[in-house]
Amino acid sequence: MEVYGLGNAAGHDGGAATAVSSLRLLLWAGAIAFGVWELAAVLLWIRDAGTIGSAGVHTWERLRSDWFLLIVVTDHLIIAGVALLWVLVDAGRRGWPVWMRLAWVVAFVGLGTPALLGYLAQRAAARTE
């Protein structure tokens, strides 16, 4: 079994399937850990601001007053947009149904990195089936 175009590096003993399983586990663990970190950060952000509205106003004021922060956020939005388009195209090429592709889009827009890591884990699973 070939692992990501590297040839049969794991030999004929099923090691490639084990490598993919380990990769999937690592990707899902990363998705969960990053999701927990994001949730904690959002809760602290709201707590420090007092309300979600105040937090949003504060963030908008910071973006308007700090050019570097605006560059970083803009860059991340472009990267996220490219990743989102890649997920749509990649899932389509794999023949995944429209509802599943749209579910990944909603998850990606709502959760960001954790959803992308989850998609990569599911993609790895689909390679071995």
C-alpha positions in Angstrom: 0.0 0.0 0.0 1.4 3.4 -1.0 1.5 6.1 1.6 1.0 9.6 0.1 2.9 9.0 -3.1 6.0 7.8 -1.2 5.8 4.2 -2.5 5.4 1.2 -0.3 7.8 2.5 2.4 6.0 0.5 5.1 6.6 -2.9 3.4 4.0 -5.6 2.7 3.1 -6.2 6.4 0.3 -3.7 6.6 2.5 -1.0 8.2 1.1 1.6 5.8 -2.4 1.1 7.2 -1.0 1.5 10.7 0.8 4.7 9.6 -2.4 6.1 8.2 -4.3 5.2 11.4 -1.6 6.9 13.5 -1.8 10.0 11.3 -5.6 10.1 11.6 -5.3 9.7 15.4 -2.8 12.6 15.5 -4.9 14.8 13.3 -8.1 14.2 15.4 -6.2 14.8 18.6 -4.8 18.0 17.2 -8.3 19.1 16.1 -9.7 18.4 19.5 -6.9 20.1 21.4 -6.9 23.1 19.2 -10.7 23.3 19.5 -10.5 23.3 23.3 -7.8 26.0 23.2 -10.0 28.1 20.9 -13.0 27.7 23.1 -11.0 28.7 26.2 -9.6 31.7 24.4 -13.1 32.9 23.2 -14.5 32.5 26.7 -11.6 34.5 28.2 -12.0 37.1 25.5 -15.7 37.6 26.3 -15.0 37.5 30.0 -12.4 40.2 29.8 -14.6 42.4 27.7 -17.8 41.8 29.7 -20.1 40.9 26.9 -19.7 39.5 23.4 -20.8 42.8 21.9 -18.1 44.7 23.9 -15.6 42.1 22.8 -16.5 42.6 19.2 -16.3 46.4 19.5 -12.9 46.1 21.2 -11.6 43.8 18.5 -12.8 46.1 15.7 -11.2 49.1 17.3 -7.9 47.2 17.6 -8.1 46.2 14.0 -8.7 49.8 12.9 -5.8 51.1 15.0 -3.1 48.4 14.4 -1.9 48.0 10.8 0.2 44.9 11.6 -2.8 43.2 13.3 -4.9 44.0 10.2 -2.3 42.5 7.9 -2.1 39.3 10.0 -5.9 38.9 10.1 -6.2 39.7 6.4 -3.5 37.2 5.5 -5.2 34.5 7.6 -8.6 35.2 5.9 -7.0 34.7 2.5 -5.3 31.5 3.6 -8.5 30.2 5.1 -10.4 31.1 1.9 -7.8 29.2 -0.2 -8.0 26.2 2.2 -11.8 26.3 2.0 -11.8 26.2 -1.8 -9.3 23.4 -1.7 -11.6 21.4 0.6 -14.5 21.9 -1.7 -12.6 20.9 -4.8 -10.8 18.0 -3.1 -14.0 16.5 -1.6 -15.7 16.9 -5.0 -12.9 15.0 -6.8 -13.3 12.3 -4.2 -16.9 11.9 -5.1 -18.2 13.0 -1.7 -21.9 13.9 -1.7 -22.9 17.6 -1.8 -24.4 17.4 1.7 -21.1 16.2 3.1 -19.1 18.9 1.3 -21.4 21.6 2.5 -21.2 20.2 6.1 -17.4 20.5 5.9 -17.8 24.1 4.6 -20.0 25.0 7.5 -17.7 23.3 10.0 -14.7 25.0 8.5 -16.3 28.5 8.5 -17.5 28.0 12.1 -14.5 26.2 13.6 -11.5 27.0 11.4 -8.4 24.9 12.0 -10.1 22.1 14.0 -12.4 21.4 11.1 -9.6 21.5 8.6 -7.6 18.9 10.7 -10.8 16.8 10.9 -11.2 16.9 7.2 -7.6 15.8 6.7 -8.1 12.9 9.1 -11.2 11.8 7.2 -9.4 12.3 3.9 -6.7 10.0 5.1 -9.3 7.4 6.1 -10.8 7.5 2.6 -7.4 6.8 1.0 -7.2 3.5 2.8 -10.7 2.3 2.1 
